[in-house]
Structures are given as structure tokens and as C-alpha cells.
Amino acid sequence: MPLYMDTHRKMKGVTAAAVAEAHAKDLEVQGKHGVEYVHYWVDEKNGTIQCLVRAPNPDAAARVHREAHGLVADEIHEVTEG
């Protein structure tokens, strides 16, 4: 299954705790979309979040975020693990 990195930019007031809660919601929803959220990174200073996700396509990854908490990524790029 393809691997994607999504990026959320300009998330004012983002905290690692809030992102952990959002990620937990992603994990609750991901199965019904055939998606696996693998890991995430938070840059509180710059308001940036990145998520690594295995998904059949970028739309499926976005659907999980939309349904789980509404925080849809600004960008989603297919990546190769290396």
C-alpha cells in the first residue's frame, strides 16, 4: 500500500497534547477507510504537523482526518521509505 506524508501548516496554538488527541481519533476511524496512520510529528513553534500514513490513495487519508477531527492536511505527498 502506498505511503504518504501529509502536512498541516499554520496551525495556531497547536500543542503536542492536542495532536496526540487528534491522532487517537484518527486511529479510531482509520480502519473503515483502509488507512493506517503510522506516526506524526509536531512543531509547536511553527504550527506545523506532519503525519505518515499508509493509504490506498490521498483521498482516503484525507477522509480519515475529516471524519475524525476535521483537521484536513494542506498537502499530501506520496513518499518512499528509505
PyMOL Python script that loads the backbone (N, CA, C, O; Angstrom):
from pymol import cmd

cmd.read_pdbstr("""\
ATOM      1  N   MET A   1       0.864  -1.175   0.000  1.00  0.00           N
ATOM      2  CA  MET A   1       0.000   0.000   0.000  1.00  0.00           C
ATOM      3  C   MET A   1       0.903   1.228   0.000  1.00  0.00           C
ATOM      4  O   MET A   1       1.921   1.234   0.692  1.00  0.00           O
ATOM      5  N   PRO A   2       0.560   2.260  -0.754  1.00  0.00           N
ATOM      6  CA  PRO A   2       1.377   3.466  -0.810  1.00  0.00           C
ATOM      7  C   PRO A   2       1.521   4.139   0.558  1.00  0.00           C
ATOM      8  O   PRO A   2       0.673   3.998   1.439  1.00  0.00           O
ATOM      9  N   LEU A   3       2.617   4.868   0.698  1.00  0.00           N
ATOM     10  CA  LEU A   3       2.932   5.600   1.912  1.00  0.00           C
ATOM     11  C   LEU A   3       2.887   7.088   1.588  1.00  0.00           C
ATOM     12  O   LEU A   3       3.439   7.526   0.579  1.00  0.00           O
ATOM     13  N   TYR A   4       2.230   7.861   2.444  1.00  0.00           N
ATOM     14  CA  TYR A   4       2.077   9.298   2.218  1.00  0.00           C
ATOM     15  C   TYR A   4       2.527  10.083   3.448  1.00  0.00           C
ATOM     16  O   TYR A   4       2.446   9.601   4.578  1.00  0.00           O
ATOM     17  N   MET A   5       3.003  11.303   3.201  1.00  0.00           N
ATOM     18  CA  MET A   5       3.293  12.258   4.257  1.00  0.00           C
ATOM     19  C   MET A   5       2.329  13.420   4.047  1.00  0.00           C
ATOM     20  O   MET A   5       2.295  14.034   2.980  1.00  0.00           O
ATOM     21  N   ASP A   6       1.547  13.710   5.083  1.00  0.00           N
ATOM     22  CA  ASP A   6       0.682  14.884   4.958  1.00  0.00           C
ATOM     23  C   ASP A   6       1.210  15.992   5.859  1.00  0.00           C
ATOM     24  O   ASP A   6       1.840  15.732   6.884  1.00  0.00           O
ATOM     25  N   THR A   7       0.945  17.221   5.463  1.00  0.00           N
ATOM     26  CA  THR A   7       1.444  18.387   6.186  1.00  0.00           C
ATOM     27  C   THR A   7       0.301  19.344   6.459  1.00  0.00           C
ATOM     28  O   THR A   7      -0.454  19.718   5.562  1.00  0.00           O
ATOM     29  N   HIS A   8       0.194  19.727   7.711  1.00  0.00           N
ATOM     30  CA  HIS A   8      -0.770  20.734   8.160  1.00  0.00           C
ATOM     31  C   HIS A   8       0.053  21.966   8.525  1.00  0.00           C
ATOM     32  O   HIS A   8       0.946  21.882   9.369  1.00  0.00           O
ATOM     33  N   ARG A   9      -0.230  23.085   7.913  1.00  0.00           N
ATOM     34  CA  ARG A   9       0.547  24.314   8.153  1.00  0.00           C
ATOM     35  C   ARG A   9      -0.297  25.364   8.871  1.00  0.00           C
ATOM     36  O   ARG A   9      -1.526  25.361   8.818  1.00  0.00           O
ATOM     37  N   LYS A  10       0.422  26.261   9.543  1.00  0.00           N
ATOM     38  CA  LYS A  10      -0.184  27.442  10.185  1.00  0.00           C
ATOM     39  C   LYS A  10      -1.296  27.065  11.156  1.00  0.00           C
ATOM     40  O   LYS A  10      -2.367  27.672  11.150  1.00  0.00           O
ATOM     41  N   MET A  11      -1.038  26.069  11.981  1.00  0.00           N
ATOM     42  CA  MET A  11      -1.992  25.630  12.990  1.00  0.00           C
ATOM     43  C   MET A  11      -1.726  26.450  14.265  1.00  0.00           C
ATOM     44  O   MET A  11      -0.937  26.041  15.117  1.00  0.00           O
ATOM     45  N   LYS A  12      -2.367  27.565  14.381  1.00  0.00           N
ATOM     46  CA  LYS A  12      -2.131  28.465  15.516  1.00  0.00           C
ATOM     47  C   LYS A  12      -2.465  27.790  16.839  1.00  0.00           C
ATOM     48  O   LYS A  12      -3.520  27.174  16.993  1.00  0.00           O
ATOM     49  N   GLY A  13      -1.548  27.918  17.787  1.00  0.00           N
ATOM     50  CA  GLY A  13      -1.767  27.396  19.121  1.00  0.00           C
ATOM     51  C   GLY A  13      -1.706  25.886  19.231  1.00  0.00           C
ATOM     52  O   GLY A  13      -2.166  25.321  20.223  1.00  0.00           O
ATOM     53  N   VAL A  14      -1.149  25.223  18.232  1.00  0.00           N
ATOM     54  CA  VAL A  14      -1.073  23.760  18.264  1.00  0.00           C
ATOM     55  C   VAL A  14      -0.180  23.302  19.422  1.00  0.00           C
ATOM     56  O   VAL A  14       0.850  23.908  19.715  1.00  0.00           O
ATOM     57  N   THR A  15      -0.606  22.219  20.067  1.00  0.00           N
ATOM     58  CA  THR A  15       0.197  21.621  21.132  1.00  0.00           C
ATOM     59  C   THR A  15       0.366  20.136  20.851  1.00  0.00           C
ATOM     60  O   THR A  15      -0.448  19.519  20.164  1.00  0.00           O
ATOM     61  N   ALA A  16       1.429  19.580  21.392  1.00  0.00           N
ATOM     62  CA  ALA A  16       1.667  18.148  21.219  1.00  0.00           C
ATOM     63  C   ALA A  16       0.513  17.342  21.827  1.00  0.00           C
ATOM     64  O   ALA A  16       0.122  16.310  21.282  1.00  0.00           O
ATOM     65  N   ALA A  17      -0.025  17.808  22.939  1.00  0.00           N
ATOM     66  CA  ALA A  17      -1.138  17.100  23.580  1.00  0.00           C
ATOM     67  C   ALA A  17      -2.379  17.091  22.697  1.00  0.00           C
ATOM     68  O   ALA A  17      -3.056  16.069  22.589  1.00  0.00           O
ATOM     69  N   ALA A  18      -2.678  18.212  22.072  1.00  0.00           N
ATOM     70  CA  ALA A  18      -3.848  18.291  21.195  1.00  0.00           C
ATOM     71  C   ALA A  18      -3.674  17.391  19.974  1.00  0.00           C
ATOM     72  O   ALA A  18      -4.627  16.753  19.526  1.00  0.00           O
ATOM     73  N   VAL A  19      -2.468  17.345  19.443  1.00  0.00           N
ATOM     74  CA  VAL A  19      -2.220  16.489  18.278  1.00  0.00           C
ATOM     75  C   VAL A  19      -2.302  15.021  18.676  1.00  0.00           C
ATOM     76  O   VAL A  19      -2.783  14.199  17.896  1.00  0.00           O
ATOM     77  N   ALA A  20      -1.846  14.682  19.859  1.00  0.00           N
ATOM     78  CA  ALA A  20      -1.968  13.293  20.339  1.00  0.00           C
ATOM     79  C   ALA A  20      -3.439  12.887  20.416  1.00  0.00           C
ATOM     80  O   ALA A  20      -3.790  11.760  20.065  1.00  0.00           O
ATOM     81  N   GLU A  21      -4.291  13.792  20.868  1.00  0.00           N
ATOM     82  CA  GLU A  21      -5.733  13.505  20.921  1.00  0.00           C
ATOM     83  C   GLU A  21      -6.312  13.316  19.525  1.00  0.00           C
ATOM     84  O   GLU A  21      -7.099  12.399  19.291  1.00  0.00           O
ATOM     85  N   ALA A  22      -5.917  14.194  18.593  1.00  0.00           N
ATOM     86  CA  ALA A  22      -6.401  14.078  17.221  1.00  0.00           C
ATOM     87  C   ALA A  22      -5.924  12.770  16.594  1.00  0.00           C
ATOM     88  O   ALA A  22      -6.681  12.109  15.883  1.00  0.00           O
ATOM     89  N   HIS A  23      -4.673  12.397  16.855  1.00  0.00           N
ATOM     90  CA  HIS A  23      -4.132  11.151  16.314  1.00  0.00           C
ATOM     91  C   HIS A  23      -4.914   9.952  16.856  1.00  0.00           C
ATOM     92  O   HIS A  23      -5.209   9.017  16.111  1.00  0.00           O
ATOM     93  N   ALA A  24      -5.245   9.974  18.123  1.00  0.00           N
ATOM     94  CA  ALA A  24      -6.040   8.884  18.709  1.00  0.00           C
ATOM     95  C   ALA A  24      -7.389   8.763  17.994  1.00  0.00           C
ATOM     96  O   ALA A  24      -7.882   7.654  17.787  1.00  0.00           O
ATOM     97  N   LYS A  25      -7.981   9.888  17.619  1.00  0.00           N
ATOM     98  CA  LYS A  25      -9.247   9.862  16.884  1.00  0.00           C
ATOM     99  C   LYS A  25      -9.051   9.284  15.487  1.00  0.00           C
ATOM    100  O   LYS A  25      -9.900   8.547  14.986  1.00  0.00           O
ATOM    101  N   ASP A  26      -7.910   9.629  14.853  1.00  0.00           N
ATOM    102  CA  ASP A  26      -7.592   9.036  13.547  1.00  0.00           C
ATOM    103  C   ASP A  26      -7.546   7.519  13.651  1.00  0.00           C
ATOM    104  O   ASP A  26      -8.082   6.816  12.795  1.00  0.00           O
ATOM    105  N   LEU A  27      -6.904   7.015  14.705  1.00  0.00           N
ATOM    106  CA  LEU A  27      -6.760   5.571  14.878  1.00  0.00           C
ATOM    107  C   LEU A  27      -8.105   4.883  15.052  1.00  0.00           C
ATOM    108  O   LEU A  27      -8.275   3.735  14.642  1.00  0.00           O
ATOM    109  N   GLU A  28      -9.059   5.576  15.656  1.00  0.00           N
ATOM    110  CA  GLU A  28     -10.397   5.013  15.845  1.00  0.00           C
ATOM    111  C   GLU A  28     -11.146   4.865  14.524  1.00  0.00           C
ATOM    112  O   GLU A  28     -11.956   3.951  14.371  1.00  0.00           O
ATOM    113  N   VAL A  29     -10.882   5.758  13.570  1.00  0.00           N
ATOM    114  CA  VAL A  29     -11.641   5.839  12.321  1.00  0.00           C
ATOM    115  C   VAL A  29     -10.931   5.148  11.148  1.00  0.00           C
ATOM    116  O   VAL A  29     -11.594   4.710  10.208  1.00  0.00           O
ATOM    117  N   GLN A  30      -9.619   5.044  11.187  1.00  0.00           N
ATOM    118  CA  GLN A  30      -8.825   4.654  10.027  1.00  0.00           C
ATOM    119  C   GLN A  30      -9.235   3.323   9.394  1.00  0.00           C
ATOM    120  O   GLN A  30      -9.222   3.203   8.169  1.00  0.00           O
ATOM    121  N   GLY A  31      -9.591   2.344  10.182  1.00  0.00           N
ATOM    122  CA  GLY A  31      -9.888   1.009   9.657  1.00  0.00           C
ATOM    123  C   GLY A  31     -10.998   0.982   8.630  1.00  0.00           C
ATOM    124  O   GLY A  31     -10.916   0.242   7.649  1.00  0.00           O
ATOM    125  N   LYS A  32     -12.030   1.771   8.836  1.00  0.00           N
ATOM    126  CA  LYS A  32     -13.144   1.715   7.882  1.00  0.00           C
ATOM    127  C   LYS A  32     -12.830   2.380   6.551  1.00  0.00           C
ATOM    128  O   LYS A  32     -13.617   2.294   5.608  1.00  0.00           O
ATOM    129  N   HIS A  33     -11.659   3.055   6.473  1.00  0.00           N
ATOM    130  CA  HIS A  33     -11.227   3.682   5.222  1.00  0.00           C
ATOM    131  C   HIS A  33     -10.021   2.960   4.615  1.00  0.00           C
ATOM    132  O   HIS A  33      -9.477   3.398   3.602  1.00  0.00           O
ATOM    133  N   GLY A  34      -9.604   1.851   5.238  1.00  0.00           N
ATOM    134  CA  GLY A  34      -8.465   1.101   4.719  1.00  0.00           C
ATOM    135  C   GLY A  34      -7.160   1.847   4.845  1.00  0.00           C
ATOM    136  O   GLY A  34      -6.292   1.739   3.979  1.00  0.00           O
ATOM    137  N   VAL A  35      -7.013   2.610   5.928  1.00  0.00           N
ATOM    138  CA  VAL A  35      -5.871   3.501   6.138  1.00  0.00           C
ATOM    139  C   VAL A  35      -5.166   3.118   7.435  1.00  0.00           C
ATOM    140  O   VAL A  35      -5.798   2.622   8.367  1.00  0.00           O
ATOM    141  N   GLU A  36      -3.856   3.352   7.490  1.00  0.00           N
ATOM    142  CA  GLU A  36      -3.096   3.157   8.725  1.00  0.00           C
ATOM    143  C   GLU A  36      -2.224   4.382   8.982  1.00  0.00           C
ATOM    144  O   GLU A  36      -1.236   4.603   8.283  1.00  0.00           O
ATOM    145  N   TYR A  37      -2.589   5.172   9.978  1.00  0.00           N
ATOM    146  CA  TYR A  37      -1.748   6.296  10.393  1.00  0.00           C
ATOM    147  C   TYR A  37      -0.602   5.738  11.220  1.00  0.00           C
ATOM    148  O   TYR A  37      -0.827   5.142  12.273  1.00  0.00           O
ATOM    149  N   VAL A  38       0.636   5.927  10.748  1.00  0.00           N
ATOM    150  CA  VAL A  38       1.818   5.279  11.294  1.00  0.00           C
ATOM    151  C   VAL A  38       2.483   6.106  12.385  1.00  0.00           C
ATOM    152  O   VAL A  38       2.808   5.582  13.451  1.00  0.00           O
ATOM    153  N   HIS A  39       2.688   7.397  12.127  1.00  0.00           N
ATOM    154  CA  HIS A  39       3.420   8.261  13.060  1.00  0.00           C
ATOM    155  C   HIS A  39       3.096   9.711  12.717  1.00  0.00           C
ATOM    156  O   HIS A  39       2.595  10.010  11.633  1.00  0.00           O
ATOM    157  N   TYR A  40       3.387  10.596  13.650  1.00  0.00           N
ATOM    158  CA  TYR A  40       3.192  12.024  13.397  1.00  0.00           C
ATOM    159  C   TYR A  40       4.276  12.827  14.102  1.00  0.00           C
ATOM    160  O   TYR A  40       4.906  12.353  15.048  1.00  0.00           O
ATOM    161  N   TRP A  41       4.482  14.049  13.624  1.00  0.00           N
ATOM    162  CA  TRP A  41       5.448  14.977  14.191  1.00  0.00           C
ATOM    163  C   TRP A  41       4.763  16.321  14.381  1.00  0.00           C
ATOM    164  O   TRP A  41       3.907  16.709  13.585  1.00  0.00           O
ATOM    165  N   VAL A  42       5.141  17.028  15.435  1.00  0.00           N
ATOM    166  CA  VAL A  42       4.545  18.320  15.757  1.00  0.00           C
ATOM    167  C   VAL A  42       5.656  19.350  15.926  1.00  0.00           C
ATOM    168  O   VAL A  42       6.644  19.097  16.615  1.00  0.00           O
ATOM    169  N   ASP A  43       5.493  20.501  15.301  1.00  0.00           N
ATOM    170  CA  ASP A  43       6.375  21.651  15.506  1.00  0.00           C
ATOM    171  C   ASP A  43       5.503  22.757  16.096  1.00  0.00           C
ATOM    172  O   ASP A  43       4.903  23.543  15.363  1.00  0.00           O
ATOM    173  N   GLU A  44       5.438  22.808  17.416  1.00  0.00           N
ATOM    174  CA  GLU A  44       4.565  23.783  18.084  1.00  0.00           C
ATOM    175  C   GLU A  44       4.955  25.220  17.740  1.00  0.00           C
ATOM    176  O   GLU A  44       4.087  26.071  17.545  1.00  0.00           O
ATOM    177  N   LYS A  45       6.243  25.487  17.666  1.00  0.00           N
ATOM    178  CA  LYS A  45       6.730  26.847  17.405  1.00  0.00           C
ATOM    179  C   LYS A  45       6.223  27.384  16.063  1.00  0.00           C
ATOM    180  O   LYS A  45       5.807  28.538  15.963  1.00  0.00           O
ATOM    181  N   ASN A  46       6.262  26.541  15.044  1.00  0.00           N
ATOM    182  CA  ASN A  46       5.866  26.981  13.705  1.00  0.00           C
ATOM    183  C   ASN A  46       4.444  26.576  13.333  1.00  0.00           C
ATOM    184  O   ASN A  46       3.974  26.915  12.247  1.00  0.00           O
ATOM    185  N   GLY A  47       3.752  25.857  14.213  1.00  0.00           N
ATOM    186  CA  GLY A  47       2.373  25.464  13.946  1.00  0.00           C
ATOM    187  C   GLY A  47       2.235  24.468  12.812  1.00  0.00           C
ATOM    188  O   GLY A  47       1.305  24.548  12.009  1.00  0.00           O
ATOM    189  N   THR A  48       3.172  23.522  12.751  1.00  0.00           N
ATOM    190  CA  THR A  48       3.179  22.538  11.676  1.00  0.00           C
ATOM    191  C   THR A  48       3.035  21.133  12.248  1.00  0.00           C
ATOM    192  O   THR A  48       3.618  20.797  13.279  1.00  0.00           O
ATOM    193  N   ILE A  49       2.238  20.320  11.549  1.00  0.00           N
ATOM    194  CA  ILE A  49       2.061  18.915  11.909  1.00  0.00           C
ATOM    195  C   ILE A  49       2.299  18.099  10.646  1.00  0.00           C
ATOM    196  O   ILE A  49       1.854  18.479   9.563  1.00  0.00           O
ATOM    197  N   GLN A  50       3.000  16.979  10.784  1.00  0.00           N
ATOM    198  CA  GLN A  50       3.176  16.059   9.665  1.00  0.00           C
ATOM    199  C   GLN A  50       2.767  14.671  10.120  1.00  0.00           C
ATOM    200  O   GLN A  50       3.056  14.258  11.243  1.00  0.00           O
ATOM    201  N   CYS A  51       2.090  13.958   9.232  1.00  0.00           N
ATOM    202  CA  CYS A  51       1.607  12.610   9.530  1.00  0.00           C
ATOM    203  C   CYS A  51       2.079  11.656   8.444  1.00  0.00           C
ATOM    204  O   CYS A  51       1.990  11.954   7.253  1.00  0.00           O
ATOM    205  N   LEU A  52       2.579  10.510   8.873  1.00  0.00           N
ATOM    206  CA  LEU A  52       2.959   9.447   7.957  1.00  0.00           C
ATOM    207  C   LEU A  52       1.829   8.432   7.940  1.00  0.00           C
ATOM    208  O   LEU A  52       1.397   7.954   8.989  1.00  0.00           O
ATOM    209  N   VAL A  53       1.352   8.103   6.747  1.00  0.00           N
ATOM    210  CA  VAL A  53       0.152   7.275   6.639  1.00  0.00           C
ATOM    211  C   VAL A  53       0.249   6.307   5.460  1.00  0.00           C
ATOM    212  O   VAL A  53       0.700   6.676   4.375  1.00  0.00           O
ATOM    213  N   ARG A  54      -0.176   5.076   5.686  1.00  0.00           N
ATOM    214  CA  ARG A  54      -0.341   4.107   4.602  1.00  0.00           C
ATOM    215  C   ARG A  54      -1.811   4.170   4.207  1.00  0.00           C
ATOM    216  O   ARG A  54      -2.705   4.029   5.041  1.00  0.00           O
ATOM    217  N   ALA A  55      -2.036   4.385   2.916  1.00  0.00           N
ATOM    218  CA  ALA A  55      -3.415   4.544   2.444  1.00  0.00           C
ATOM    219  C   ALA A  55      -3.489   4.118   0.983  1.00  0.00           C
ATOM    220  O   ALA A  55      -2.494   4.179   0.261  1.00  0.00           O
ATOM    221  N   PRO A  56      -4.671   3.688   0.551  1.00  0.00           N
ATOM    222  CA  PRO A  56      -4.816   3.314  -0.852  1.00  0.00           C
ATOM    223  C   PRO A  56      -4.643   4.506  -1.788  1.00  0.00           C
ATOM    224  O   PRO A  56      -4.251   4.343  -2.944  1.00  0.00           O
ATOM    225  N   ASN A  57      -4.938   5.715  -1.280  1.00  0.00           N
ATOM    226  CA  ASN A  57      -4.798   6.942  -2.070  1.00  0.00           C
ATOM    227  C   ASN A  57      -4.881   8.141  -1.119  1.00  0.00           C
ATOM    228  O   ASN A  57      -5.301   7.989   0.028  1.00  0.00           O
ATOM    229  N   PRO A  58      -4.486   9.323  -1.583  1.00  0.00           N
ATOM    230  CA  PRO A  58      -4.512  10.508  -0.723  1.00  0.00           C
ATOM    231  C   PRO A  58      -5.910  10.862  -0.220  1.00  0.00           C
ATOM    232  O   PRO A  58      -6.062  11.352   0.899  1.00  0.00           O
ATOM    233  N   ASP A  59      -6.925  10.617  -1.039  1.00  0.00           N
ATOM    234  CA  ASP A  59      -8.296  10.944  -0.629  1.00  0.00           C
ATOM    235  C   ASP A  59      -8.730  10.139   0.588  1.00  0.00           C
ATOM    236  O   ASP A  59      -9.412  10.663   1.468  1.00  0.00           O
ATOM    237  N   ALA A  60      -8.342   8.880   0.641  1.00  0.00           N
ATOM    238  CA  ALA A  60      -8.697   8.042   1.789  1.00  0.00           C
ATOM    239  C   ALA A  60      -8.039   8.578   3.055  1.00  0.00           C
ATOM    240  O   ALA A  60      -8.663   8.611   4.115  1.00  0.00           O
ATOM    241  N   ALA A  61      -6.790   8.995   2.949  1.00  0.00           N
ATOM    242  CA  ALA A  61      -6.094   9.577   4.100  1.00  0.00           C
ATOM    243  C   ALA A  61      -6.809  10.843   4.574  1.00  0.00           C
ATOM    244  O   ALA A  61      -6.998  11.041   5.774  1.00  0.00           O
ATOM    245  N   ALA A  62      -7.201  11.687   3.639  1.00  0.00           N
ATOM    246  CA  ALA A  62      -7.900  12.929   3.983  1.00  0.00           C
ATOM    247  C   ALA A  62      -9.261  12.647   4.622  1.00  0.00           C
ATOM    248  O   ALA A  62      -9.669  13.355   5.542  1.00  0.00           O
ATOM    249  N   ARG A  63      -9.963  11.622   4.143  1.00  0.00           N
ATOM    250  CA  ARG A  63     -11.276  11.283   4.713  1.00  0.00           C
ATOM    251  C   ARG A  63     -11.169  10.931   6.193  1.00  0.00           C
ATOM    252  O   ARG A  63     -12.043  11.287   6.983  1.00  0.00           O
ATOM    253  N   VAL A  64     -10.100  10.235   6.567  1.00  0.00           N
ATOM    254  CA  VAL A  64      -9.925   9.871   7.973  1.00  0.00           C
ATOM    255  C   VAL A  64      -9.803  11.137   8.820  1.00  0.00           C
ATOM    256  O   VAL A  64     -10.508  11.277   9.819  1.00  0.00           O
ATOM    257  N   HIS A  65      -8.925  12.051   8.438  1.00  0.00           N
ATOM    258  CA  HIS A  65      -8.771  13.303   9.193  1.00  0.00           C
ATOM    259  C   HIS A  65     -10.094  14.077   9.248  1.00  0.00           C
ATOM    260  O   HIS A  65     -10.489  14.573  10.303  1.00  0.00           O
ATOM    261  N   ARG A  66     -10.760  14.169   8.119  1.00  0.00           N
ATOM    262  CA  ARG A  66     -12.014  14.929   8.054  1.00  0.00           C
ATOM    263  C   ARG A  66     -13.058  14.354   9.014  1.00  0.00           C
ATOM    264  O   ARG A  66     -13.716  15.091   9.749  1.00  0.00           O
ATOM    265  N   GLU A  67     -13.198  13.032   8.994  1.00  0.00           N
ATOM    266  CA  GLU A  67     -14.188  12.389   9.845  1.00  0.00           C
ATOM    267  C   GLU A  67     -13.777  12.396  11.316  1.00  0.00           C
ATOM    268  O   GLU A  67     -14.618  12.600  12.192  1.00  0.00           O
ATOM    269  N   ALA A  68     -12.505  12.177  11.593  1.00  0.00           N
ATOM    270  CA  ALA A  68     -12.039  12.026  12.967  1.00  0.00           C
ATOM    271  C   ALA A  68     -12.052  13.342  13.743  1.00  0.00           C
ATOM    272  O   ALA A  68     -12.444  13.377  14.909  1.00  0.00           O
ATOM    273  N   HIS A  69     -11.615  14.444  13.079  1.00  0.00           N
ATOM    274  CA  HIS A  69     -11.487  15.698  13.819  1.00  0.00           C
ATOM    275  C   HIS A  69     -11.604  16.953  12.967  1.00  0.00           C
ATOM    276  O   HIS A  69     -11.626  18.061  13.504  1.00  0.00           O
ATOM    277  N   GLY A  70     -11.680  16.801  11.662  1.00  0.00           N
ATOM    278  CA  GLY A  70     -11.875  17.957  10.789  1.00  0.00           C
ATOM    279  C   GLY A  70     -10.617  18.697  10.387  1.00  0.00           C
ATOM    280  O   GLY A  70     -10.702  19.676   9.644  1.00  0.00           O
ATOM    281  N   LEU A  71      -9.463  18.271  10.844  1.00  0.00           N
ATOM    282  CA  LEU A  71      -8.209  18.968  10.528  1.00  0.00           C
ATOM    283  C   LEU A  71      -7.562  18.348   9.296  1.00  0.00           C
ATOM    284  O   LEU A  71      -6.673  17.504   9.410  1.00  0.00           O
ATOM    285  N   VAL A  72      -8.010  18.770   8.126  1.00  0.00           N
ATOM    286  CA  VAL A  72      -7.521  18.205   6.867  1.00  0.00           C
ATOM    287  C   VAL A  72      -6.173  18.833   6.519  1.00  0.00           C
ATOM    288  O   VAL A  72      -5.971  20.031   6.717  1.00  0.00           O
ATOM    289  N   ALA A  73      -5.255  18.021   6.003  1.00  0.00           N
ATOM    290  CA  ALA A  73      -3.911  18.478   5.655  1.00  0.00           C
ATOM    291  C   ALA A  73      -3.934  19.471   4.498  1.00  0.00           C
ATOM    292  O   ALA A  73      -4.814  19.430   3.638  1.00  0.00           O
ATOM    293  N   ASP A  74      -2.953  20.359   4.497  1.00  0.00           N
ATOM    294  CA  ASP A  74      -2.778  21.299   3.393  1.00  0.00           C
ATOM    295  C   ASP A  74      -2.153  20.619   2.181  1.00  0.00           C
ATOM    296  O   ASP A  74      -2.426  20.991   1.039  1.00  0.00           O
ATOM    297  N   GLU A  75      -1.309  19.616   2.440  1.00  0.00           N
ATOM    298  CA  GLU A  75      -0.625  18.892   1.371  1.00  0.00           C
ATOM    299  C   GLU A  75      -0.543  17.418   1.734  1.00  0.00           C
ATOM    300  O   GLU A  75      -0.422  17.066   2.907  1.00  0.00           O
ATOM    301  N   ILE A  76      -0.609  16.562   0.729  1.00  0.00           N
ATOM    302  CA  ILE A  76      -0.376  15.133   0.916  1.00  0.00           C
ATOM    303  C   ILE A  76       0.506  14.673  -0.243  1.00  0.00           C
ATOM    304  O   ILE A  76       0.146  14.836  -1.409  1.00  0.00           O
ATOM    305  N   HIS A  77       1.675  14.092   0.091  1.00  0.00           N
ATOM    306  CA  HIS A  77       2.617  13.647  -0.937  1.00  0.00           C
ATOM    307  C   HIS A  77       2.952  12.180  -0.730  1.00  0.00           C
ATOM    308  O   HIS A  77       3.159  11.732   0.398  1.00  0.00           O
ATOM    309  N   GLU A  78       3.005  11.436  -1.831  1.00  0.00           N
ATOM    310  CA  GLU A  78       3.450  10.058  -1.751  1.00  0.00           C
ATOM    311  C   GLU A  78       4.955  10.061  -1.487  1.00  0.00           C
ATOM    312  O   GLU A  78       5.694  10.828  -2.105  1.00  0.00           O
ATOM    313  N   VAL A  79       5.407   9.209  -0.575  1.00  0.00           N
ATOM    314  CA  VAL A  79       6.813   9.134  -0.225  1.00  0.00           C
ATOM    315  C   VAL A  79       7.288   7.694  -0.293  1.00  0.00           C
ATOM    316  O   VAL A  79       6.481   6.764  -0.284  1.00  0.00           O
ATOM    317  N   THR A  80       8.590   7.515  -0.360  1.00  0.00           N
ATOM    318  CA  THR A  80       9.212   6.198  -0.372  1.00  0.00           C
ATOM    319  C   THR A  80      10.066   6.071   0.870  1.00  0.00           C
ATOM    320  O   THR A  80      10.907   6.924   1.154  1.00  0.00           O
ATOM    321  N   GLU A  81       9.843   5.000   1.605  1.00  0.00           N
ATOM    322  CA  GLU A  81      10.609   4.757   2.818  1.00  0.00           C
ATOM    323  C   GLU A  81      12.039   4.395   2.425  1.00  0.00           C
ATOM    324  O   GLU A  81      12.256   3.639   1.479  1.00  0.00           O
ATOM    325  N   GLY A  82      12.998   4.932   3.149  1.00  0.00           N
ATOM    326  CA  GLY A  82      14.381   4.624   2.806  1.00  0.00           C
ATOM    327  C   GLY A  82      15.311   4.820   3.953  1.00  0.00           C
ATOM    328  O   GLY A  82      16.514   4.600   3.817  1.00  0.00           O
TER     329      GLY A  82
END
""", "prot")
cmd.dss("prot")
cmd.show_as("cartoon", "prot")
cmd.util.cbc("prot")
cmd.orient("prot")
